[in-house]
């Protein structure tokens, strides 16, 4: 159904959208503009705006009416600014606020040592009690790779034995985010576990096949592993302790990557290695495009890592910009 605009800018909004559509935006982008301008139009009707004039206070009052993340407000404001640019060509007075810098309130969930020990035990128990389920049987190994190497789930599941050098203890990640391959050294214990995993007759490993596979020898979908991991968390009663309304991600399989990052930094600090020297190497190890992505991982659970935060904040204050950078 076509939206009917009712404010003093109703004709200008309709004309702007007609012109904007000529730029061939995606359906999603076009609908976002229609939605934003419809909201703005309704607000102007309520305000009883009788003069074609937009000022900074008007826009701020409109944005204050949304109980949404600051990032969403910034997106709405950017659309209004584009509409205002059109109004300016019509000699209509506009005075808009600058786009705000959006600080990240994303707080990654980091598992404690006790929670990790419980997860390993539960995964091992499930493998023993469900011998007919291949996905459950192989999950303890996948869990240890994710925890021990900080890989993304989508990087671990396509691994083949050609990607794993058991002599040197190095994994070659070929299916990495942003199409960036990288070498990932493993710990001695994880290398030993993978050697046992490869030679165990229970798993029927092929010389060049996948580490984690279906009965047909194909890589398994990520959803199967998310389901097993969610079952483990549910059985252990591990719940989301974060309270932030926006930006939070509760405990999930990607939290293993966050846990690896924090533990690696704490280990480096305990061994006397300089934090600012460690971060660039860790950022490369994780496959991040920039140090800003690694910075997001440092905002772990304060109630569990108070001392770590004091160390991290002391080093990072003023080093990283505030713009949010998301990593999956």
CORCORPE-V262938 format. One record per backbone hydrogen bond with DSSP energy under -0.5 kcal/mol. NH is the residue of the N-H (numbers start at 1). CO is the residue of the C=O. E is the energy in kcal/mol with one decimal. If there is no record, write none. Layout:
# CORCORPE-V262938
nh->NH co->CO e->E
nh->NH co->CO e->E
This chain:
# CORCORPE-V262938
nh->5 co->3 e->-0.6
nh->10 co->7 e->-1.8
nh->13 co->9 e->-2.8
nh->14 co->10 e->-1.9
nh->15 co->11 e->-2.3
nh->16 co->12 e->-2.6
nh->17 co->13 e->-2.4
nh->18 co->14 e->-1.8
nh->19 co->15 e->-2.2
nh->20 co->16 e->-3.1
nh->21 co->17 e->-2.1
nh->22 co->18 e->-0.7
nh->22 co->19 e->-0.8
nh->23 co->20 e->-1.4
nh->24 co->21 e->-1.6
nh->30 co->26 e->-2.6
nh->31 co->27 e->-2.4
nh->32 co->28 e->-1.8
nh->33 co->29 e->-2.0
nh->34 co->30 e->-2.4
nh->35 co->31 e->-2.6
nh->36 co->32 e->-2.5
nh->37 co->33 e->-2.7
nh->38 co->34 e->-1.9
nh->39 co->35 e->-2.3
nh->40 co->36 e->-2.4
nh->41 co->37 e->-2.4
nh->42 co->38 e->-2.3
nh->43 co->39 e->-2.1
nh->44 co->40 e->-2.2
nh->45 co->41 e->-1.8
nh->46 co->42 e->-2.1
nh->47 co->43 e->-2.5
nh->48 co->44 e->-1.0
nh->49 co->44 e->-1.9
nh->53 co->51 e->-2.0
nh->54 co->93 e->-2.1
nh->59 co->55 e->-1.7
nh->60 co->56 e->-2.3
nh->61 co->57 e->-2.2
nh->62 co->58 e->-1.9
nh->63 co->59 e->-2.6
nh->64 co->60 e->-2.3
nh->65 co->61 e->-0.6
nh->65 co->62 e->-1.0
nh->66 co->63 e->-1.9
nh->67 co->65 e->-0.5
nh->68 co->66 e->-1.2
nh->72 co->69 e->-0.7
nh->73 co->69 e->-1.8
nh->74 co->70 e->-2.1
nh->75 co->71 e->-1.7
nh->76 co->72 e->-2.3
nh->77 co->73 e->-2.6
nh->78 co->74 e->-2.2
nh->79 co->75 e->-1.5
nh->80 co->76 e->-2.0
nh->81 co->77 e->-2.5
nh->82 co->78 e->-1.4
nh->83 co->79 e->-2.1
nh->84 co->80 e->-2.7
nh->85 co->81 e->-1.7
nh->86 co->82 e->-1.3
nh->87 co->83 e->-2.0
nh->88 co->84 e->-2.3
nh->89 co->85 e->-1.1
nh->90 co->86 e->-0.6
nh->90 co->87 e->-1.2
nh->91 co->88 e->-1.8
nh->92 co->87 e->-2.0
nh->93 co->52 e->-0.6
nh->95 co->54 e->-1.9
nh->103 co->101 e->-0.7
nh->104 co->322 e->-0.8
nh->107 co->247 e->-0.6
nh->108 co->106 e->-0.6
nh->108 co->296 e->-0.5
nh->116 co->112 e->-2.3
nh->117 co->113 e->-2.3
nh->118 co->114 e->-2.1
nh->119 co->115 e->-2.2
nh->120 co->116 e->-2.4
nh->121 co->117 e->-2.1
nh->122 co->118 e->-2.5
nh->123 co->119 e->-2.7
nh->124 co->120 e->-2.4
nh->125 co->121 e->-2.4
nh->126 co->122 e->-2.5
nh->127 co->123 e->-1.9
nh->128 co->124 e->-1.6
nh->129 co->125 e->-2.2
nh->130 co->126 e->-1.2
nh->133 co->130 e->-1.6
nh->134 co->132 e->-0.8
nh->137 co->133 e->-2.2
nh->138 co->134 e->-2.3
nh->139 co->135 e->-0.8
nh->140 co->136 e->-0.6
nh->141 co->138 e->-0.8
nh->142 co->138 e->-1.8
nh->143 co->139 e->-3.2
nh->144 co->140 e->-1.5
nh->145 co->141 e->-1.8
nh->146 co->142 e->-2.5
nh->147 co->143 e->-2.2
nh->148 co->144 e->-2.5
nh->149 co->145 e->-2.1
nh->150 co->146 e->-1.2
nh->151 co->145 e->-0.6
nh->155 co->152 e->-1.4
nh->156 co->152 e->-1.6
nh->157 co->153 e->-2.2
nh->159 co->156 e->-1.4
nh->161 co->209 e->-2.2
nh->163 co->160 e->-1.6
nh->164 co->161 e->-0.7
nh->165 co->163 e->-0.6
nh->165 co->170 e->-2.8
nh->166 co->164 e->-1.0
nh->169 co->165 e->-1.8
nh->170 co->165 e->-1.6
nh->171 co->184 e->-2.8
nh->172 co->163 e->-3.0
nh->173 co->171 e->-0.7
nh->173 co->182 e->-2.8
nh->174 co->172 e->-0.8
nh->176 co->174 e->-1.1
nh->179 co->176 e->-1.4
nh->180 co->177 e->-1.1
nh->181 co->179 e->-0.6
nh->182 co->173 e->-1.5
nh->184 co->171 e->-3.2
nh->185 co->183 e->-0.5
nh->186 co->169 e->-3.3
nh->191 co->187 e->-2.1
nh->192 co->188 e->-2.1
nh->193 co->189 e->-2.2
nh->194 co->190 e->-2.2
nh->195 co->191 e->-1.8
nh->196 co->192 e->-1.9
nh->197 co->193 e->-2.5
nh->198 co->194 e->-2.3
nh->199 co->195 e->-1.7
nh->200 co->196 e->-1.2
nh->203 co->200 e->-1.2
nh->204 co->200 e->-0.5
nh->209 co->206 e->-0.9
nh->211 co->159 e->-2.4
nh->212 co->159 e->-0.5
nh->214 co->218 e->-3.0
nh->217 co->214 e->-2.0
nh->220 co->212 e->-0.6
nh->224 co->221 e->-0.9
nh->225 co->221 e->-0.6
nh->225 co->222 e->-0.8
nh->226 co->222 e->-2.0
nh->227 co->223 e->-2.1
nh->228 co->224 e->-1.5
nh->229 co->225 e->-2.5
nh->230 co->226 e->-2.6
nh->231 co->227 e->-1.9
nh->232 co->228 e->-2.0
nh->233 co->229 e->-2.4
nh->234 co->230 e->-2.3
nh->235 co->231 e->-2.4
nh->236 co->232 e->-1.9
nh->237 co->233 e->-0.8
nh->237 co->234 e->-0.7
nh->238 co->233 e->-2.1
nh->239 co->237 e->-0.7
nh->241 co->239 e->-0.6
nh->249 co->107 e->-0.8
nh->255 co->252 e->-1.4
nh->256 co->253 e->-1.1
nh->257 co->254 e->-1.1
nh->258 co->254 e->-1.1
nh->259 co->255 e->-2.6
nh->260 co->256 e->-2.3
nh->261 co->257 e->-1.9
nh->262 co->258 e->-2.3
nh->263 co->259 e->-2.5
nh->264 co->260 e->-2.2
nh->265 co->261 e->-2.1
nh->266 co->262 e->-2.5
nh->267 co->263 e->-2.3
nh->268 co->264 e->-2.3
nh->269 co->265 e->-2.2
nh->270 co->266 e->-2.4
nh->271 co->267 e->-1.5
nh->272 co->269 e->-1.4
nh->273 co->268 e->-2.6
nh->277 co->274 e->-0.6
nh->278 co->274 e->-1.7
nh->279 co->275 e->-2.3
nh->280 co->276 e->-0.6
nh->281 co->277 e->-0.8
nh->282 co->278 e->-2.5
nh->283 co->279 e->-2.9
nh->284 co->280 e->-1.9
nh->285 co->281 e->-2.4
nh->286 co->282 e->-2.3
nh->287 co->283 e->-0.7
nh->287 co->284 e->-0.7
nh->288 co->283 e->-2.4
nh->293 co->290 e->-0.7
nh->294 co->290 e->-0.9
nh->295 co->291 e->-2.0
nh->296 co->292 e->-1.1
nh->297 co->293 e->-0.7
nh->297 co->294 e->-0.8
nh->298 co->294 e->-0.6
nh->298 co->295 e->-1.3
nh->299 co->296 e->-1.2
nh->300 co->298 e->-1.7
nh->302 co->300 e->-0.5
nh->304 co->301 e->-1.3
nh->305 co->301 e->-1.7
nh->309 co->305 e->-2.4
nh->310 co->306 e->-1.7
nh->311 co->307 e->-1.6
nh->312 co->308 e->-3.0
nh->313 co->309 e->-3.1
nh->314 co->310 e->-1.3
nh->315 co->311 e->-1.4
nh->316 co->312 e->-2.6
nh->317 co->313 e->-1.5
nh->319 co->316 e->-2.3
nh->320 co->316 e->-1.1
nh->324 co->102 e->-0.7
